[in-house]
């Protein structure tokens, strides 16, 4: 019997190591699709083109130019220095100058992720992105009501915006209302990631063993995310790829995850979760969030317009939230609600929908707040309405 139990345990370990249920291809592709659908839905909102947003759009384009200049100027200065050096030293037979410039561009754009860092830093400078998320969430509710106005109201979901706007806003990581503390923690997280990335990049130049550094880093990263089997495949193929492509591959994965966490900050600034709860929340939806993040990360790399696209990505995240979570109850029941969202409960139903039927999954779910019963739980007893969806519009 003991041998049988050990055998069953080993089988369970192997099964867990190769479990891709939270990171399957279908979920990733659906996340990429939501990039386009969410952007389209966000751009249909007429309020996204009001005077404030026009000003922010102009500032975003200007910021995009500024970001490119901040990254390019040091590299241009080094190029000028090399040209000046070439006046006194013959560099025709040397290749180190070109290699140096290529390495600096790789470090700035991929190893350090400088463009993404400067874009996400804007969240701590201006509340525009948070306002854009909430305004877009209200628009999603309004669109939802209009699309289903001829259906049985009792079978429709509650609104997201009216209750969520009542939640007290805190930093999603520190749960603090201090902007200085939130900014400090953000700079610490980025600095830590940048230091690790630079260290791995530098170690990859060590003779002989350096060739294994990036594949090993890829294996370690993906073993935690997708399991032993896929991670081993990535490690094996990584041995045959040039360093540049391995760096881009690895950093694109990290950057898309970081981007997704920043885009979801307006939600987690209101729905407060513990570190463990937040980890479970992300893991349950990991494949779809990765697809959504990689889609917008690709668009963010469009020269000059990256910051403008970041605003659209934030607005699109409001649409994403309505597909992977339940409508929030009043703030008094927020603690129970956060705990109930650890698992993405309509995952299989949503992933099985066609691209043109993404809004067809709208049935009510028995959340803890709803299960306690209608008006006594603080949930609105009436069916969702246009008035409910537009409640608080003047506050935006």
N, C-alpha and C positions, 0 to 999 in steps of 0.2 A: 504493500500500500504506500509506503514512504517513497518508493521509486516512482510510482504512478503520480503521486502528488508533486514530486520534483519535476517530472516530465510535463505535467500540466502547467506548473509555474514557468518553466522554460518556454513553453509554447505561448503563454500569455506575454512574456517579456518580448519574444520575437514579434508577436502580433502588434504589441505596442510600439516597437521600434519602427515598424513599417506602416504604421497607421497614418494615412494621409487625409482622414475625414475632415480635418479642420483646415487643410491646405490643398484641396483637390483642384484640378485644372478647371472644372466647371465653375467653381466659386471665383477663381482668379479671372476667368473670362467674363463672368457676370459683373465683377468689379470694374473691369475695363469698359464694359458697356455702360455702366452707371456713370462713368466719367463723362461720356457724351450725352447721355440722357439727362443727367443732372445739370450739366452746363446749359443744355437747351432749355430746360425748365427754368433755370435761374435767369437766363437772358430774356425770357418771356415776361418777367416781372417788370411792369412799367416803372416802378419806383426805383429800380436799379439805375435808371437814367435821370434821376432828379438832380437838382443843382449840386447838392453835396457830393453825390457820387461822380458827377462830371468833374468836380474839382479834384476828387480823390483819384479819378482815372488819369487826369493830367499829371498829378503828382506822382502817380504810379509809373507812368512812362518816363517822367523825369528821373525818378528813383532808379528805374531800370538802366538808364543811361549812366547815372552816377555809379551804380554797382559795377557795370562793365568797365568804367574808367578806373575805379578803385582796384580792380583786379588786374587790368591791363597795364596801368602806369608803371608798376615795379618791373614788369616783364619788358616793357618798352625801354625803360631806363637801362636795363641790363643789355638789351640788344644794341642800344646806342653805345654803351661802354665797350662792347665787343668790337663794334665797328671802329671806334677810336683806337682800340688796342691793335686792330688789324693794320692801322697806319704805320705802326712801329714794329709789329711782329707778323711774320708770314703765317697765315692761318689756312692757306689753300689746301694743305695736306692734313689738316686737323679736323676732327669731327666733334671734339668735345664741346664746341660752342653751340652747335645745333642740338646736341644731346642735352645740354644744360637748359636751353630754352624750352625744349619739349618736356623735360622733367618738371620745370617750374609751372608750366601750363597744366600738366597733369596733376600736380600737387594742389594748385589753386582751385581748379574746377572739379576735381574728383576726390582727391585724398582729403582735403580740408572742407570741401563742399562750401566754399566761400559765397557763391551766389545764393544758395539756399539759406545759409546763416543770416546774411544781410536782409533777405526778404522776410524771414520769420521774426527777425528782430523788430520789425515794424509793429508787431502786435503789442509790444510793450511801450511803444511811443505814442500810438493813437488808438482809440477804441473803435475805429471804423470797421475793422474786420469782425469784431463781436457784433456790432450793429447790423452788419451785412448778413451775418448768419441768422440773427433773429428776424430781420425783415424778410429774408428768404423763407424762413420756416413759416411765417405768417402767410406768405404767398402760396406755399405748398398746401397749407390747410384750406385756403380759399379755393385753390384749383381743385382740390379733392372734393369739396362740397359741390362745386359746379359740375364735375364729371359724374357724380353719383346722385344728382338731385332728383332723379326719377326712380331711385331705388328705395327699398324699405329702410327708413332711418334707423330702426332698431337693430339692424344688422351691420351698420357702419361703425367705424372706429370713432373714438373721441378725438378731440383736437389736441395738437401738440403745443401750439404757441400760447394759448391763454394761461395755462398752468405754469409752463416753463418760465414765462416772463416774470412770474411771482417769486421764483427761487432767488435766494441771495447769491450774488456772484462772488466767488472766491477763486483763487488760483487752483487749477486742477491737480497740481502736484503737491503744493505746500498747504492747500486749503486756507491760505492767508489772503487777506484783502490788501496787503501791502504790495504795491507795484515794485518797490525796490527789492523786496525779498524774492518775488517771483522772477524778476530780471536777474538777480544774483544766482538763483538756482538754475535758470536757463543757461547763463554764461558758464556755470560750473559744468552742466551736462554737456554742453557743446565742447568746452575745453577738454574735458575728459575723453570724449569720443575723438577729438582731433589729435590728442596726444597718442592715443592708442593706434589710430590710423597711421600717423607719422612713424611710430615705432615699428609697426608691421612693414610699412613701405621701406624703411631703412634696412630692416633685417633681411629683406628680400634681395639685397645687394651683397650679402655675405657670400664669399666663394663656396661652391659646392652645396652647402646646406640651404643657401638662400633660395634655391629653386623650389624648395618644399614649403617655404613659409606661407605664401599666399594660398596654395591649395589646402594646407593644414588649417589656415584661418577660415577658409570657405567651409571646410568639413566641420569645424567646431561650431560655426554659426548656423549652418543648415541642419546639423544633427539636432540642435535644440528646437529648430523651427519645424522641420518636415520629417525628421526621423533618420535612423541609421542608414537604411537602404539608399534613398535619394542622395544623402550626404556623401556616401561612399562613391556614388557615380560621379558627383560633382568633383570630388577629390581626384578621381582617376582621370577625368577629362581635363582637369585644371593643370595636370602635369605637362600637357602638350600645347597649352596656349601661351602666347607671349605675355610678359608681365603687364603691359599696358592694358590688355583686354581683361585680364584677371582683376586688376585694380578697378576698372570701370564696372565690371560685373558685380564685384563685392560691394563697392561703394554705392552703386545704384540701389542695391537691396537695402542697405542701411539708410540711405537718404529717403527712399520711399516710405519706410517705416517711420522715420522721424517726421516727415512731412505729414503723414496721416495723423500722428499724435498731435501735432500743432493744429491741424485743421479741426480736430475734434475738441480742442480746448474750450470753445464756448459752451459745448454740451457738458463736459466734465467740470467746468467752472460752476455749473448749477447743480448737476446731479453728482453729489459728492460720494466717491467710493474709496474704500481702503485700497492700499497697494495690491493686496491679494485679489480683491474683487475686480479691480481694474485689469489685472493680469488675466484673470479668467474671462472677462468681457472681451478683451482683444483676442485671446486664443480661440474662443468660440467662433469668432468672425474673421479669423486671420487671413484666409484665402481671399475673401471678397475685399477686405480692407487693403491687402497687398495689391490686388488688381486695380482698385480705385486709386491708390497712391502712386503706382507705377505709371498709370495713365496720365495723371496730372503732372508727375515729375518730368515725364517726357515733354509735355507741353510747356512746362516752366523753363525749359532750356532754349526756347525760342528767343533769339537775341532781342534785347530792348523791351519786349512785351511781357517778359517773364513775371514781373511784379503785377501787371494788370491781370494776367491769367491767374495769379495767386488769389486775387480777390474773387474771381469767378469760381475758383476751386472752393473757397470758403463758402460761397453762396450755394454751391452744388452739394456741399456736405450736409446742408439742412435737408435736402431731398434724401440723401443717403440714410440719415438718422431715422426717417420715417419708415424705412424698409428693414432696419435691423434692430429696432427697439419698439417697445410699446409706448403709447401716449402716457406722459407722466401724470400722476395724481396731484392734488394740491400739495404745497410744501410741507404741510404737517405730516404727510405720509411718505415723504421722500426717502426716509431711511429704509423702510420696508421695500419700496420700489427699487432702490439701487441693488438691494440683495436679490431681488427677483429677476434681474436682468443679466445674471451671470451666463446663462445659456441662451443662445439665439433659437427661440422656440419654433419659429416658422421657417427655419432654414431650408428644409427639403422642399416645402411648398413653393417658396420664392425662387429657388434655383431651378425648379422644373418649369417655370413660366417661360413663355416665349418673350422675345424682346419687346413686342408690341402689347403685351399684356401685363407689364410690370405693375400697373395700378389696379389690377383686378383682385389682388390679394388684400382685402380690406376688412375682413371679418373681425369682430371684437374678440379679444382674448380675456380669459379669466385671470387677470392680475390680482395680487393680494388685496389691493385697494378696492377692486370691483367686487371681489368675492365677499367682502364684508357688507356689501349691500348699499347701492344707490346713494340716496341723499344722506343717510347716516354716516357714510364713509367720507363725505365731502365731495364725492364725484358728482358732476352734473347729472340730474335725473332725466333731463330732456335729451332728445337725440341731437347730434351735432348739427349746427346751423351756420349759415353765412355770418350771422351776427357774432356767434362764438368764435369763428375763424378770424374775424376782423377786430375782435375785442382788443383794446389797448393800442390801436393803430396810431392814435395821436401821440402816444408816448415815444414813438420811434423818431 
